[in-house]
Amino acid sequence: MTELMTVLDKNGLVVAFLIVGALTWLTDLFSKKMIRSRVPGSAIAIFLALVLGYLGGLWAGGEKGLADVPFFRGLASLGGSMFRDFAIVATAIGASFFLIRKSGWLGLVSLVLGIGVFFSSGVVLAWVMGYRDAVSLCTIGAGACTYIVGPVTGGALGASSEVIALSIGTGVVKTIAVTIFTPIFAKKIGLSSPGSAMAFGGIMGTSSGVAAGLAATDPKLVPYGAVTATFYTGLGCLVCPSLFFLLVEKLLA
């Protein structure tokens, strides 16, 4: 056992991959078997990761969450900026510009409208919560876009870990809401064609929520919604820490 612990301690990054992989697999299994994919496994995994991170940091008395515990210190590398940015690029590279052109101006307008509306809503929410600095307002606003855009924006602007966690939590709530309410309101909003699915993905933006919601509505619509949702993430990572931050900073001046 001592030798095993020594090996695991020397291969912290491998242990981190195993932990994240096991958590993802278990939450995905739970989502499919227990709640029939009404809530995506990724959203459950992120929520549990936040809880574990809080408990780990509380127990170890540090600021890196579960990575403060020696056995889990590899999570600090896995959760660092390098792997985060790699995940963003890997997600965005799966989209085809040729496909998004099929939606014409509708797809473009939905992307701009979706990011603008949700970012503004997140900024208002942050303001109500008592935040008055541009960095915190933009980070939480970006989190309202998706739980990926939030931490990317927070990392770029130098936001505190507390604010970044709030941005992720905001994005997770949005993902769960999109997943649950999409099949309920699909007929009422005319979500029945590839074009409408692309517009829906562009407005909502959360890839896992859109994919899960469309899968519960009509599996044939999933690829169309997912492609604009992927572009939404990339566009959000581009404009939230740059253009939107400058606008918020200007408004607060």
Secondary structure as a PSIPRED ss2 file (coil, helix, strand):
# PSIPRED VFORMAT (PSIPRED V4.0)

   1 M C   1.000  0.000  0.000
   2 T H   0.000  1.000  0.000
   3 E H   0.000  1.000  0.000
   4 L H   0.000  1.000  0.000
   5 M H   0.000  1.000  0.000
   6 T H   0.000  1.000  0.000
   7 V H   0.000  1.000  0.000
   8 L H   0.000  1.000  0.000
   9 D H   0.000  1.000  0.000
  10 K H   0.000  1.000  0.000
  11 N C   1.000  0.000  0.000
  12 G H   0.000  1.000  0.000
  13 L H   0.000  1.000  0.000
  14 V H   0.000  1.000  0.000
  15 V H   0.000  1.000  0.000
  16 A H   0.000  1.000  0.000
  17 F H   0.000  1.000  0.000
  18 L H   0.000  1.000  0.000
  19 I H   0.000  1.000  0.000
  20 V H   0.000  1.000  0.000
  21 G H   0.000  1.000  0.000
  22 A H   0.000  1.000  0.000
  23 L H   0.000  1.000  0.000
  24 T H   0.000  1.000  0.000
  25 W H   0.000  1.000  0.000
  26 L H   0.000  1.000  0.000
  27 T H   0.000  1.000  0.000
  28 D H   0.000  1.000  0.000
  29 L H   0.000  1.000  0.000
  30 F H   0.000  1.000  0.000
  31 S H   0.000  1.000  0.000
  32 K H   0.000  1.000  0.000
  33 K H   0.000  1.000  0.000
  34 M H   0.000  1.000  0.000
  35 I C   1.000  0.000  0.000
  36 R C   1.000  0.000  0.000
  37 S C   1.000  0.000  0.000
  38 R C   1.000  0.000  0.000
  39 V C   1.000  0.000  0.000
  40 P C   1.000  0.000  0.000
  41 G H   0.000  1.000  0.000
  42 S H   0.000  1.000  0.000
  43 A H   0.000  1.000  0.000
  44 I H   0.000  1.000  0.000
  45 A H   0.000  1.000  0.000
  46 I H   0.000  1.000  0.000
  47 F H   0.000  1.000  0.000
  48 L H   0.000  1.000  0.000
  49 A H   0.000  1.000  0.000
  50 L H   0.000  1.000  0.000
  51 V H   0.000  1.000  0.000
  52 L H   0.000  1.000  0.000
  53 G H   0.000  1.000  0.000
  54 Y H   0.000  1.000  0.000
  55 L H   0.000  1.000  0.000
  56 G H   0.000  1.000  0.000
  57 G H   0.000  1.000  0.000
  58 L H   0.000  1.000  0.000
  59 W H   0.000  1.000  0.000
  60 A H   0.000  1.000  0.000
  61 G C   1.000  0.000  0.000
  62 G C   1.000  0.000  0.000
  63 E C   1.000  0.000  0.000
  64 K C   1.000  0.000  0.000
  65 G H   0.000  1.000  0.000
  66 L H   0.000  1.000  0.000
  67 A H   0.000  1.000  0.000
  68 D H   0.000  1.000  0.000
  69 V C   1.000  0.000  0.000
  70 P H   0.000  1.000  0.000
  71 F H   0.000  1.000  0.000
  72 F H   0.000  1.000  0.000
  73 R C   1.000  0.000  0.000
  74 G H   0.000  1.000  0.000
  75 L H   0.000  1.000  0.000
  76 A H   0.000  1.000  0.000
  77 S H   0.000  1.000  0.000
  78 L H   0.000  1.000  0.000
  79 G C   1.000  0.000  0.000
  80 G C   1.000  0.000  0.000
  81 S H   0.000  1.000  0.000
  82 M H   0.000  1.000  0.000
  83 F H   0.000  1.000  0.000
  84 R H   0.000  1.000  0.000
  85 D H   0.000  1.000  0.000
  86 F H   0.000  1.000  0.000
  87 A H   0.000  1.000  0.000
  88 I H   0.000  1.000  0.000
  89 V H   0.000  1.000  0.000
  90 A H   0.000  1.000  0.000
  91 T H   0.000  1.000  0.000
  92 A H   0.000  1.000  0.000
  93 I C   1.000  0.000  0.000
  94 G C   1.000  0.000  0.000
  95 A C   1.000  0.000  0.000
  96 S C   1.000  0.000  0.000
  97 F H   0.000  1.000  0.000
  98 F H   0.000  1.000  0.000
  99 L H   0.000  1.000  0.000
 100 I H   0.000  1.000  0.000
 101 R H   0.000  1.000  0.000
 102 K C   1.000  0.000  0.000
 103 S C   1.000  0.000  0.000
 104 G H   0.000  1.000  0.000
 105 W H   0.000  1.000  0.000
 106 L H   0.000  1.000  0.000
 107 G H   0.000  1.000  0.000
 108 L H   0.000  1.000  0.000
 109 V H   0.000  1.000  0.000
 110 S H   0.000  1.000  0.000
 111 L H   0.000  1.000  0.000
 112 V H   0.000  1.000  0.000
 113 L H   0.000  1.000  0.000
 114 G H   0.000  1.000  0.000
 115 I H   0.000  1.000  0.000
 116 G H   0.000  1.000  0.000
 117 V H   0.000  1.000  0.000
 118 F H   0.000  1.000  0.000
 119 F H   0.000  1.000  0.000
 120 S H   0.000  1.000  0.000
 121 S H   0.000  1.000  0.000
 122 G H   0.000  1.000  0.000
 123 V H   0.000  1.000  0.000
 124 V H   0.000  1.000  0.000
 125 L H   0.000  1.000  0.000
 126 A H   0.000  1.000  0.000
 127 W H   0.000  1.000  0.000
 128 V H   0.000  1.000  0.000
 129 M C   1.000  0.000  0.000
 130 G C   1.000  0.000  0.000
 131 Y C   1.000  0.000  0.000
 132 R C   1.000  0.000  0.000
 133 D C   1.000  0.000  0.000
 134 A H   0.000  1.000  0.000
 135 V H   0.000  1.000  0.000
 136 S H   0.000  1.000  0.000
 137 L H   0.000  1.000  0.000
 138 C H   0.000  1.000  0.000
 139 T H   0.000  1.000  0.000
 140 I H   0.000  1.000  0.000
 141 G H   0.000  1.000  0.000
 142 A H   0.000  1.000  0.000
 143 G H   0.000  1.000  0.000
 144 A H   0.000  1.000  0.000
 145 C H   0.000  1.000  0.000
 146 T C   1.000  0.000  0.000
 147 Y C   1.000  0.000  0.000
 148 I C   1.000  0.000  0.000
 149 V H   0.000  1.000  0.000
 150 G H   0.000  1.000  0.000
 151 P H   0.000  1.000  0.000
 152 V H   0.000  1.000  0.000
 153 T H   0.000  1.000  0.000
 154 G H   0.000  1.000  0.000
 155 G H   0.000  1.000  0.000
 156 A H   0.000  1.000  0.000
 157 L H   0.000  1.000  0.000
 158 G C   1.000  0.000  0.000
 159 A C   1.000  0.000  0.000
 160 S C   1.000  0.000  0.000
 161 S H   0.000  1.000  0.000
 162 E H   0.000  1.000  0.000
 163 V H   0.000  1.000  0.000
 164 I H   0.000  1.000  0.000
 165 A H   0.000  1.000  0.000
 166 L H   0.000  1.000  0.000
 167 S H   0.000  1.000  0.000
 168 I H   0.000  1.000  0.000
 169 G H   0.000  1.000  0.000
 170 T H   0.000  1.000  0.000
 171 G H   0.000  1.000  0.000
 172 V H   0.000  1.000  0.000
 173 V H   0.000  1.000  0.000
 174 K H   0.000  1.000  0.000
 175 T H   0.000  1.000  0.000
 176 I H   0.000  1.000  0.000
 177 A H   0.000  1.000  0.000
 178 V H   0.000  1.000  0.000
 179 T H   0.000  1.000  0.000
 180 I H   0.000  1.000  0.000
 181 F H   0.000  1.000  0.000
 182 T H   0.000  1.000  0.000
 183 P H   0.000  1.000  0.000
 184 I H   0.000  1.000  0.000
 185 F H   0.000  1.000  0.000
 186 A C   1.000  0.000  0.000
 187 K C   1.000  0.000  0.000
 188 K C   1.000  0.000  0.000
 189 I C   1.000  0.000  0.000
 190 G C   1.000  0.000  0.000
 191 L C   1.000  0.000  0.000
 192 S C   1.000  0.000  0.000
 193 S C   1.000  0.000  0.000
 194 P H   0.000  1.000  0.000
 195 G H   0.000  1.000  0.000
 196 S H   0.000  1.000  0.000
 197 A H   0.000  1.000  0.000
 198 M H   0.000  1.000  0.000
 199 A H   0.000  1.000  0.000
 200 F H   0.000  1.000  0.000
 201 G H   0.000  1.000  0.000
 202 G H   0.000  1.000  0.000
 203 I H   0.000  1.000  0.000
 204 M H   0.000  1.000  0.000
 205 G C   1.000  0.000  0.000
 206 T C   1.000  0.000  0.000
 207 S H   0.000  1.000  0.000
 208 S H   0.000  1.000  0.000
 209 G H   0.000  1.000  0.000
 210 V H   0.000  1.000  0.000
 211 A H   0.000  1.000  0.000
 212 A H   0.000  1.000  0.000
 213 G H   0.000  1.000  0.000
 214 L H   0.000  1.000  0.000
 215 A H   0.000  1.000  0.000
 216 A H   0.000  1.000  0.000
 217 T H   0.000  1.000  0.000
 218 D C   1.000  0.000  0.000
 219 P H   0.000  1.000  0.000
 220 K H   0.000  1.000  0.000
 221 L H   0.000  1.000  0.000
 222 V H   0.000  1.000  0.000
 223 P H   0.000  1.000  0.000
 224 Y H   0.000  1.000  0.000
 225 G H   0.000  1.000  0.000
 226 A H   0.000  1.000  0.000
 227 V H   0.000  1.000  0.000
 228 T H   0.000  1.000  0.000
 229 A H   0.000  1.000  0.000
 230 T H   0.000  1.000  0.000
 231 F H   0.000  1.000  0.000
 232 Y H   0.000  1.000  0.000
 233 T H   0.000  1.000  0.000
 234 G H   0.000  1.000  0.000
 235 L H   0.000  1.000  0.000
 236 G H   0.000  1.000  0.000
 237 C H   0.000  1.000  0.000
 238 L H   0.000  1.000  0.000
 239 V H   0.000  1.000  0.000
 240 C H   0.000  1.000  0.000
 241 P H   0.000  1.000  0.000
 242 S H   0.000  1.000  0.000
 243 L H   0.000  1.000  0.000
 244 F H   0.000  1.000  0.000
 245 F H   0.000  1.000  0.000
 246 L H   0.000  1.000  0.000
 247 L H   0.000  1.000  0.000
 248 V H   0.000  1.000  0.000
 249 E H   0.000  1.000  0.000
 250 K H   0.000  1.000  0.000
 251 L H   0.000  1.000  0.000
 252 L H   0.000  1.000  0.000
 253 A C   1.000  0.000  0.000
